[in-house]
Amino acid sequence: MEHDFIYLPDSRRYLLKLAPEQHALQCFLLEEFELRAGSYQSLLDKLLTLGLYDEYQFVGREYSLQVERMEVLVFHLSCGQHYADDQFLEAELNTDDAALHCECGLEDLIRLLQAWQQFLPR
């Protein structure tokens, strides 16, 4: 999985940039955790224990991560929610769910998390 890690010294901010099709994963990692290496450790520990047929779910404030058969699905909690009033919204006002969910392999996510932890401050 291609990625860029960026540190902005002026604002002391750490940024993670993933490909556009991985936008939901990028948001999940940046918004659901403190930007410290240790804050990701419990998630990484759990992911490392998963076997071929294991399932796991992490539900955050805005995003959810699900693992099933070594495949990871990350999605915004609003994905797939439709309300009765939605039928009256104009097409251009509807949300684009494509930017709010993504998939990747478990091994790719583990490697990304390990590299991200090495980049972040302890």
FIDREN-918056 format. One record per residue (C-alpha): y, z, x. Coordinates in steps of 0.25 Angstrom, whole numbers, plus 5000, padded with zeros to 4 digits. Each point is the difference from the previous one (the first is absolute). Example, Ala and Ser with C-alpha at 12.3 -4.5 7.8 and 13.67 -1.06 7.14 Angstrom:
2
498250315049 501449985006 
***
This chain:
122
500050005000 501349965006 501150105001 501350045007 500450145003 501550025002 500850125004 501550004997 500650105010 501450004994 499450054987 498750065006 499249934989 498649955002 499649874992 498749934998 500149854996 498749934995 499849864994 500749974987 498650004993 499850155005 501350054995 499350104991 499350065012 501350015008 500750074989 498850094998 500050045014 501550025001 500350074987 498850094998 500050075013 500950075009 500349915012 499250095010 498749965006 499450134995 500349974985 499049885000 498950085006 499350054988 500049864994 499449945013 499050115001 499549974986 500049855002 499250025013 498950074992 499849894990 498749925000 499649874994 499850044986 501050125000 501250004991 501350075002 501450014993 501350065005 501150014989 501450025005 501350014993 500349854999 498749935006 498550024999 499049965010 498549974996 498849975009 498849944994 498949935009 500950005012 501149934993 501450064998 500949984988 501450055001 500949994987 501250064994 499750104989 500849914990 499149885002 499349954988 500850094991 500549924988 500850064989 500249964986 501549975002 499649915012 499849884991 501549994997 500450005015 500349865005 499149945010 500950025012 500250154997 498550035001 499550065013 499249925010 498750085002 499649915012 501050085009 499550134995 498549995004 499249955011 498650005006 499450025014 498850045007 499750145004 499849985014 501449935001 500750114993 499450105010 500449925012 501449994994 500150154997 499550045014 501149915006 501150054991 499650145004 500149975014 501449944998 500650114992 500450145005 499150114999 
***
